[in-house]
């Protein structure tokens, strides 16, 4: 059984060698939309549209239609960008952290994610995962959150085998996270203090927590996939 301390200690050890490179990769993952980027864009758009009533002129249905059309266009554009660019950027970034955790060559991770068949396999699988997770959120928030943890290993699986097939990757992620979702949620909560501390620095400090978070999640994937379980068992005291 894994513990938060073991994962974080391993992540810190990896980051000692390549923190700044990991920092840049984390920014790419963030911009790709997986770590709240899309949510922030939506918040800005919502804030923009809700201030219409305070504009210094009369708002007509024509104005509302224009603003709505622009908002819808922007959201559609961001969605397309997320699908055809963000998915591969995210998987490439996850591959970097997995390779780093294994102390293997992590160069060319983004090129790997955009190579021919790899690219198509990533886009199809990530799109299916996104659609399924969205449908779960339509039911209730809690089922959506639970499923988001169940599907969370998909990008890491694709980082090592992009042509495994959408159904297979999703089913594998569900199996890997079975019985671990609550612990994964607590693991996420353990970073809350760091993010709150970073927020005190005008929010910029939160960016420096991302490599630590991403490196820890890569360690978690390697444990759940069985690739580091033997090492952890050897470290356990008798």
C-alpha positions in Angstrom: 0.0 0.0 0.0 1.3 3.4 -0.9 1.5 6.4 1.4 1.5 10.2 0.7 4.9 10.6 2.3 6.5 8.0 0.1 5.2 9.5 -3.1 6.1 13.1 -2.1 9.6 12.0 -1.0 10.2 10.4 -4.3 8.8 13.4 -6.2 11.2 15.7 -4.3 14.2 13.5 -5.1 13.3 13.7 -8.8 12.8 17.4 -8.8 16.2 18.1 -7.3 17.7 17.2 -10.7 15.3 19.0 -13.0 13.0 21.4 -11.1 13.1 24.2 -13.6 12.5 22.0 -16.6 9.6 20.4 -14.7 8.3 23.9 -13.9 8.2 24.8 -17.6 6.5 21.5 -18.5 3.9 22.1 -15.7 3.1 25.5 -17.2 2.4 23.7 -20.6 0.1 21.2 -18.8 -1.7 24.1 -17.1 -2.1 26.0 -20.4 -3.3 22.8 -22.0 -6.4 23.1 -19.8 -6.1 20.1 -17.4 -5.3 21.9 -14.2 -8.1 24.4 -14.1 -7.2 26.5 -17.2 -10.5 26.0 -18.8 -12.3 26.7 -15.6 -10.5 30.0 -15.2 -11.5 31.0 -18.8 -15.1 30.2 -18.1 -15.0 32.3 -14.9 -13.7 35.2 -16.8 -16.3 34.9 -19.5 -19.1 34.5 -17.0 -17.8 37.6 -15.1 -17.7 39.5 -18.4 -21.2 38.6 -19.4 -22.7 39.3 -16.0 -21.5 42.9 -16.0 -23.6 43.8 -19.1 -26.4 45.4 -16.9 -23.9 47.9 -15.6 -22.7 49.2 -19.0 -23.5 52.9 -19.5 -26.0 52.3 -22.3 -29.3 50.5 -22.8 -28.8 46.8 -23.4 -31.1 45.4 -26.1 -31.7 41.8 -27.2 -29.4 42.6 -30.1 -26.6 43.4 -27.6 -27.2 40.2 -25.7 -27.3 38.2 -28.8 -23.9 39.6 -29.9 -22.3 39.1 -26.5 -23.7 35.5 -26.3 -22.5 34.7 -29.8 -19.0 36.0 -29.0 -18.9 34.0 -25.8 -20.1 30.8 -27.5 -17.6 31.3 -30.3 -14.8 31.7 -27.8 -15.9 28.7 -25.8 -16.1 26.6 -29.0 -12.7 27.8 -30.1 -11.2 26.9 -26.7 -12.8 23.5 -26.9 -11.4 22.8 -30.3 -8.0 24.0 -29.2 -8.2 21.8 -26.1 -9.1 18.7 -28.2 -6.6 19.1 -31.0 -3.7 20.7 -29.1 -4.3 20.5 -25.4 -4.8 16.8 -25.2 -1.5 15.9 -26.7 0.3 18.6 -24.8 -1.1 17.2 -21.6 -0.1 13.6 -22.4 3.4 14.8 -23.5 3.8 16.6 -20.2 2.7 13.5 -18.2 5.2 11.4 -20.2 7.9 13.8 -19.1 7.1 13.3 -15.4 6.8 9.6 -15.8 10.1 9.3 -17.6 11.7 11.6 -15.0 10.3 9.5 -12.1 11.9 6.4 -13.8 15.2 8.4 -14.3 14.9 7.8 -18.0 15.5 10.1 -20.9 12.6 12.6 -20.9 13.5 14.5 -24.0 11.2 14.6 -27.0 8.0 13.9 -24.9 5.9 16.5 -26.8 7.2 15.2 -30.2 6.2 11.7 -29.1 2.6 12.9 -28.3 2.2 14.6 -31.7 3.7 11.8 -33.9 1.2 10.5 -36.4 -0.6 7.4 -35.0 0.3 8.5 -31.4 -1.5 11.8 -31.9 -4.7 10.2 -33.2 -4.8 7.6 -30.5 -4.4 10.3 -27.8 -7.0 12.6 -29.2 -9.6 9.8 -29.6 -9.0 8.4 -26.1 -8.9 11.7 -24.3 -12.0 12.9 -26.1 -14.0 9.8 -25.1 -12.8 10.2 -21.5 -13.8 13.9 -21.5 -17.3 13.1 -22.9 -17.9 10.3 -20.4 -16.8 12.4 -17.5 -19.0 15.3 -18.6 -22.0 13.0 -18.8 -21.3 11.9 -15.2 -21.2 15.5 -14.1 -24.6 16.0 -15.7 -26.0 13.6 -13.1 -24.6 15.1 -10.0 -21.3 16.7 -8.9 -20.3 13.8 -6.6 -20.5 11.1 -9.2 -18.6 13.4 -11.6 -15.8 13.9 -9.1 -15.6 10.1 -8.4 -15.4 9.3 -12.1 -12.8 12.0 -12.6 -10.5 10.1 -10.2 -11.4 6.8 -11.9 -10.3 8.3 -15.3 -7.3 10.2 -14.0 -4.7 7.6 -15.0 -5.7 7.7 -18.7 -3.2 10.5 -19.7 -0.4 8.5 -18.0 -1.4 5.3 -19.7 -1.4 7.1 -23.0 2.0 8.6 -22.2 3.4 5.0 -22.4 1.0 3.4 -24.9 -0.9 6.0 -27.0 -2.4 3.3 -29.2 -3.8 1.1 -26.5 -7.4 2.0 -27.5 -9.8 4.3 -25.8 -11.9 1.7 -24.1 -8.9 -0.3 -22.9 -7.2 2.8 -21.5 -10.3 3.9 -19.6 -11.0 0.5 -18.2 -7.4 0.1 -17.2 -7.5 3.5 -15.4 -10.8 2.4 -13.6 -9.1 -0.8 -12.5 -5.9 0.9 -11.3 -7.8 3.4 -9.2 -10.3 1.0 -7.7 -10.0 1.2 -4.0 -7.7 4.2 -4.1 -10.0 7.1 -5.0 -10.5 8.3 -1.4 -6.7 8.2 -0.8 -6.2 10.1 -4.1 -8.6 12.7 -3.0 -6.8 13.1 0.4 -3.5 13.3 -1.6 -4.9 16.3 -3.5 -6.0 17.9 -0.3 -2.5 17.6 1.1 -1.4 20.1 -1.5 -4.0 22.6 -0.5 -1.8 24.3 2.1 1.0 24.8 -0.5 -1.4 26.3 -3.0 -2.9 28.6 -0.3 0.6 29.7 0.6 1.4 30.3 -3.0 -1.8 32.3 -3.4 -0.5 34.8 -0.8 2.1 35.9 -3.4 -0.5 37.4 -5.7 -1.3 33.9 -7.0 2.1 33.5 -8.7 3.4 31.3 -6.0 0.9 28.6 -6.9 2.8 28.0 -10.2 5.9 26.9 -8.3 3.8 24.2 -6.5 2.8 22.6 -9.9 6.0 20.6 -10.5 5.8 19.1 -7.0 2.1 18.2 -7.6 2.7 16.7 -11.1 5.8 14.8 -10.0 3.9 13.2 -7.1 1.0 12.2 -9.4 3.5 10.5 -11.7 4.9 8.6 -8.8 1.3 7.6 -7.9 0.8 6.3 -11.4 3.9 4.2 -11.3 2.8 2.6 -8.0 -0.7 1.9 -9.2 0.6 0.4 -12.4 2.9 -1.9 -10.4 6.1 -0.4 -11.8 7.4 0.9 -8.5 5.5 -1.4 -6.1 8.5 -3.7 -5.7 10.7 -0.8 -4.7 8.2 0.4 -2.1 7.8 -3.0 -0.6 11.6 -3.3 -0.2 11.6 0.0 1.6 8.9 -1.1 4.1 10.2 -2.0 7.6 9.7 -5.6 8.7 
